[in-house]
Amino acid sequence: MTAANSDDMKFPSSALHPLLAFMLLRALALISAIRIELEQTAFCRMALAWPRLESLTIIAARGLALLPFRALRVLAQHCPCLTRLNIDVDVSKAPEFRADVPPAARRAVFAAAHPWLSDHPVIAEFAARIPQYLDEEECDDNLVESGDN
């Protein structure tokens, strides 16, 4: 691979499909030197497959395709054991942010280092404040079995 096209390299969400078989997975740290593409469908599939997940870290040196804010709701619904979370989330539609907040500031990193997100009840309470414009059920339970994107 040449340096000219190395910026185009991406870690596809389909690379995570084999891990979905590990239903008892408790911790996952995905740290990549290339961009990570993680669509909402793939994120739902992960949350449904790993109900015992306690710790989730997704970091990409060249950027992560930001997860929609509803990703926190998905985690709250399907991962009741989650206590540590370090992911980039698009909070542009979060009710806590006024319209005059610049887009660059509408990005949040929820990390284990933040004491206000150190346990699941806080994550669940925060996610519960997501506006009701989101669908009641974010994930289709058939996603794990189907393997569709």
MOPE-V539137 format. One line per field, one symbol per residue. ss: DSSP state (h for helix, s for strand, l for the rest). phi: phi as a letter, one per 30 degrees, with the letter a starting at -180 (. if undefined). Layout:
# MOPE-V539137
ss: ???
phi: ???
This chain:
# MOPE-V539137
ss: llhhhhhhlssshhhhhhhhhlllllssssssllsssllhhhhhhhhhhlllllsssssslllsllsslhhhhhhhhhlllllsssssssllllllllllllhhhlssssllllhhhllhhhhhhhhhllllllllllllllhhhhlll
phi: .dddcddddbcdddddeddddddcecbbbcbbdcdccbdeddddeddddbdcecbbbbbbdcjcdeddededdedddcbdcdbbbbbcbdcdcdddcdddddeddccbccbdddddbdbdedddddddddedddddcdbdedddddidc
